[in-house]
Amino acid sequence: MHISAKLAEAQRLQRPSYSFEFFPPKTAQGVQNLYDRMDRMHGFGPSFIDITWGAGGRLATLTCEMVNTAQSAYGLETCMHLTCTDMQKSKIDEALKEAYNAGCTNILALRGDPPREKEKWEATAGGFRYAKDLVKYIRDAYGNHFDIGVAGYPEGCDDQDDPELLIEHLKQKIDAGGTFVITQMFYDADLFLEWVAKCRKAGINVPIIPGLMPIHTHAAFMRRANWTKCHVPPEWHEKLNPIKNDDAAVREVGAQLVADLCRKLLDNGIIHLHFYTMNLAQATRMVLDSLALTPTSDSPASKPLPWRQSLGLNRRDENVRPIFWRNRNRSYVARTQDWDEFPNGRWGDSRSPAYGELDTYGIGLKGTNEANRKLWGEPKTLKDVADLFVSYMSGKVEALPWSESPISSEADTLRDDLINLNSRGLLTINSQPPVDGARSSHPVYGWGPRNGYVFQKAYLEVLVSPELITELLTRMDRNEDITYYAVNQAGDLKTNAGDGSGHGDEGPNAVTWGVFPGKEIVQPTIVETVSFLAWRDEFFRLGNDWSRCYDASSVSRHVIKEMMETWYLLNIVHNDFRQQRGIFPLFEGLQVPDMDQPMKGLTNGDTHSNDKKPTVNGKHSASNVNGHAEAEAQTNGEKPETQGADLSEPHVTGADTSKKDDKATNGYHDA
Amino acid sequence: MHISAKLAEAQRLQRPSYSFEFFPPKTAQGVQNLYDRMDRMHGFGPSFIDITWGAGGRLATLTCEMVNTAQSAYGLETCMHLTCTDMQKSKIDEALKEAYNAGCTNILALRGDPPREKEKWEATAGGFRYAKDLVKYIRDAYGNHFDIGVAGYPEGCDDQDDPELLIEHLKQKIDAGGTFVITQMFYDADLFLEWVAKCRKAGINVPIIPGLMPIHTHAAFMRRANWTKCHVPPEWHEKLNPIKNDDAAVREVGAQLVADLCRKLLDNGIIHLHFYTMNLAQATRMVLDSLALTPTSDSPASKPLPWRQSLGLNRRDENVRPIFWRNRNRSYVARTQDWDEFPNGRWGDSRSPAYGELDTYGIGLKGTNEANRKLWGEPKTLKDVADLFVSYMSGKVEALPWSESPISSEADTLRDDLINLNSRGLLTINSQPPVDGARSSHPVYGWGPRNGYVFQKAYLEVLVSPELITELLTRMDRNEDITYYAVNQAGDLKTNAGDGSGHGDEGPNAVTWGVFPGKEIVQPTIVETVSFLAWRDEFFRLGNDWSRCYDASSVSRHVIKEMMETWYLLNIVHNDFRQQRGIFPLFEGLQVPDMDQPMKGLTNGDTHSNDKKPTVNGKHSASNVNGHAEAEAQTNGEKPETQGADLSEPHVTGADTSKKDDKATNGYHDA
């Protein structure tokens, strides 16, 4: 969407908006960290972001790549900076084409820094001399595809201080096809407002966006102020100087100063604020919080679908995805980027979607081995692994190899059940509670247009040890509300979908859907075989990546590798979305045996290892029997109190965390 | 679907099935009556039907047309008879091609009757001599597209009495490609079973279907028995002779005799019964009832979608239709028969579906003018028209110009509201109650696979007089749960969909949908602009057809014509399917004025006519004011007791006919 259209909408609704500027970091780790930060900052609700042009070589490529990732994977409307004086025409063509292909529709056209050895601007051979040349070139080549922004200099620029002349230049850039202006940073609202008035008088009628620099540290603030030569109101120095050695205080006071500046702009009819974030989140966040502009749980950011939509070229209408990548959005976008069409309305008949191979950039495990060892410790036993999962479910660990973000608030209602499962060695990977028609404005489950209802079928993805899988499959086969797929690394697939048992077709199973006024039914999330098998590859790859964070001869490497080789990845859908707790009772009485014992084949003093039946290939028959006996005993002790779902609170059944049994338990209480 | 596949399925499930044979009637009215009967007999749950070959000229064309209509419009799996000895090869090619294009996949290949003047069979030039030639020809030309049935003669046929030779001929027909056998009628189970045993011994292994003739009258029974020379067990004559002049008694006793015959067959492993219905329903129905084979409310016929699916060539995957033709299924199929693709999953982007013109066969008003006058009387005033509608809603009149069948049981919960509206001159055309997740097995609302839930948004289509339309539109515009379209014959369209009011997009609005285990969400019924405008054409055409049932100078003609020229056809969706009675409160206090007065421009003593403002073009301002005043008075007198839907019985909210007001009334109580 064009930035000028977004600004017009903000103006129409009189709802202030804001945007964030980032620059391409110099290291790969820096890029990864910035992506994570951009992902989080999506939650601040920016109207768009922009990425500066990394002039020359690798950084230019990186700008294009970041625009693509921000636009496609993070669903951020992205404006690409592009400079011209230091660029060959062919490079500009290439950059514009890449921006186009990424789905980017906004360019900030800039002149660029002068080559160091020269004092005055010169066009490169066949190239451009002024930003207005670039504006005209883009307009001629792409018509109205791109909205084209240009830079404004309220307080002069490097090689030109004449304010009248600068406004004349700006007018020329607009006349050449520019549709909005972003200014250099400034600290003095009055100077900016006066300058805007002059621009208007000069016939510049496009939106003018103020560029604002939040204060991260006193040193950075001073460096910027000197470098840009912009006027700093004396009050700023008076307030910041006395505390200049206290970074926290500087950020606090700085946030108030910048917020006051913003307030003055908003009061004077400026509807949009552009923040030079310096790739940092906190200072900008503090300003926005102070202005009370960020989304809150009372008025959450609008969420058109339960997952983050891509703004990639062909993906804007995409509205169905498999649930498996819910915690790995970026990987899903990468693995599907070569698709010609994206599912819209239904997953449909795309029975053999071709998922990209695992060597695509960004699919493997993130972070260095050292960082990962620090994050996840060095598990010596299955119990250590289970404890790690419990810590993640409790919010004490921020990520797992399969979940890039902390556990979401949607899992709140399941937390006790999830912790309980994991503590028994049933390692949960992904889950959602059933929702029987929550309002689309619901702070946790809501998405889509207002006055609608959203629904979910209960979903659980869990890594199951070979000792337990057979009993679990038997229990699930008995329950006609359950559909499942289980698969191990070797590709042994077990499912009750499409087997004529009445559990379901082999087609896609919609697990999230919404009903809205005046619209067709939207069903953004599905479970489906081919996609699950593609996710299986990625899942085991990530697990193996994790094992390789540890030395080849280490116990940790062995424990994790063993799990990857013998355990089953199992997904379960409970098709009756009115049952509040349909899935968890399936696991009653099941527990991975001997979790605190070293695993087989290890020579570090495990005296029991010779007594145990092997756990490889699901042949751990002795423990298997124990597992059954336990299950029966525990089940008999916990008779279900009631039959049928409690219908007195039907709106969000998932919100009820009571342990009341429902009819889903019928299937195996007499097992 | 192939008949042999259906028989295999019946065998696998050990669930007896049955089929009905019809022949092409001689008159157009006879064809229409038969279509109506076939439509009703769909409800008996036949596995398939067949249509005999109307050898020669018009009747052959009629067979093809009937196969097409049965297959496409009535969704009956249809087997086309085809004879060969009396047919040119080109005619056979044509018939096969038409069957193929109709979606028909079953042919009963027959030899045909001998030309009268000849004693022995002869092939026509370039034609066929035996049925086996035809079987081979079809197999060669169409591969396995068609399942090919052949005739079996357990008791000999016209020109051949040698049972051994006849079995040899049958074997040859099977060897040529026949895949099932339907026998001539018989009354003696033992003879049939012995003959089947002989066939099996001769190596005939395809399914053999017994042909059974229910007894309609004693004369017909005797005529048939003599004509086919089949053996009638003495018991039949003993039981039927004494009552032969009492038709009712003959049918009753005959049904028991045929049912006993069927029972004996079923007990001997025959899984399918084929009935020669003679185009009559009752006698066959009595046999099936006696065998307890027809669907009941306890075990209703499976209903894959809320509307009857077409089995036309390209339509088998069609699963979305506009709601407007709900009571005119056949007309919908006719008007969309030329579409290249049919909506599957979503109505989608087919924003300009091209509906066929109204001159397509079968779209105009059914029945003769005389019959229609008899059915609908001769209304002299609006009150007479309203009374007719009330009678239809009460089940006392079987059809209306816009509804070919009696009001359905789904309207039961709305009946009081509908009667009330119609009695006030608000003439209801189509309606459905809201359903908040009824089980898919629900006897009234259920459809689709088992263990699912089905939903509906409340829908009402109503013909509104110009005096009331403005007030109604105002009320609806205030209610954010309502989307509506109103249009008059002249094409003046009023809607709140897609007007930015937040009531909805201009896209399709799903009003019926279902959630099933292991499947994507199914949404078989939608409301949508272009389709509504096509329905508008048909609606007003039918109304004008009705007016023309009366003499050009008659009051009835004038009254109906006036309505067609000035009233609005309005459809209303209440988007909150959890509100039990969202639509009807919109009409509170509204009443068409002076309904029992003769309409304007009539010279039969209407003393008030000069005092009245004209009702044309919605300018009846005086009455309009009265309407408002009444509305206010009545509204104030009936304060809503509660706010919010009652959630204690959420499963089928439509089943609650209580008059409890809900929040939908907020919009206009302060009007």
Boltz contact constraints between the chains, C-beta under 6 A:
constraints:
  - contact:
      token1: [A, 345]
      token2: [B, 346]
      max_distance: 6.0
  - contact:
      token1: [A, 346]
      token2: [B, 345]
      max_distance: 6.0
  - contact:
      token1: [A, 346]
      token2: [B, 520]
      max_distance: 6.0
  - contact:
      token1: [A, 483]
      token2: [B, 518]
      max_distance: 6.0
  - contact:
      token1: [A, 497]
      token2: [B, 518]
      max_distance: 6.0
  - contact:
      token1: [A, 503]
      token2: [B, 518]
      max_distance: 6.0
  - contact:
      token1: [A, 504]
      token2: [B, 517]
      max_distance: 6.0
  - contact:
      token1: [A, 504]
      token2: [B, 518]
      max_distance: 6.0
  - contact:
      token1: [A, 505]
      token2: [B, 518]
      max_distance: 6.0
  - contact:
      token1: [A, 505]
      token2: [B, 519]
      max_distance: 6.0
  - contact:
      token1: [A, 508]
      token2: [B, 520]
      max_distance: 6.0
  - contact:
      token1: [A, 509]
      token2: [B, 518]
      max_distance: 6.0
  - contact:
      token1: [A, 510]
      token2: [B, 520]
      max_distance: 6.0
  - contact:
      token1: [A, 510]
      token2: [B, 521]
      max_distance: 6.0
  - contact:
      token1: [A, 513]
      token2: [B, 521]
      max_distance: 6.0
  - contact:
      token1: [A, 517]
      token2: [B, 504]
      max_distance: 6.0
  - contact:
      token1: [A, 517]
      token2: [B, 575]
      max_distance: 6.0
  - contact:
      token1: [A, 518]
      token2: [B, 483]
      max_distance: 6.0
  - contact:
      token1: [A, 518]
      token2: [B, 497]
      max_distance: 6.0
  - contact:
      token1: [A, 518]
      token2: [B, 503]
      max_distance: 6.0
  - contact:
      token1: [A, 518]
      token2: [B, 504]
      max_distance: 6.0
  - contact:
      token1: [A, 518]
      token2: [B, 505]
      max_distance: 6.0
  - contact:
      token1: [A, 518]
      token2: [B, 509]
      max_distance: 6.0
  - contact:
      token1: [A, 519]
      token2: [B, 505]
      max_distance: 6.0
  - contact:
      token1: [A, 520]
      token2: [B, 346]
      max_distance: 6.0
  - contact:
      token1: [A, 520]
      token2: [B, 508]
      max_distance: 6.0
  - contact:
      token1: [A, 520]
      token2: [B, 510]
      max_distance: 6.0
  - contact:
      token1: [A, 521]
      token2: [B, 510]
      max_distance: 6.0
  - contact:
      token1: [A, 521]
      token2: [B, 513]
      max_distance: 6.0
  - contact:
      token1: [A, 521]
      token2: [B, 521]
      max_distance: 6.0
  - contact:
      token1: [A, 521]
      token2: [B, 523]
      max_distance: 6.0
  - contact:
      token1: [A, 523]
      token2: [B, 521]
      max_distance: 6.0
  - contact:
      token1: [A, 575]
      token2: [B, 517]
      max_distance: 6.0
  - contact:
      token1: [A, 647]
      token2: [B, 650]
      max_distance: 6.0
  - contact:
      token1: [A, 650]
      token2: [B, 647]
      max_distance: 6.0
  - contact:
      token1: [A, 650]
      token2: [B, 650]
      max_distance: 6.0
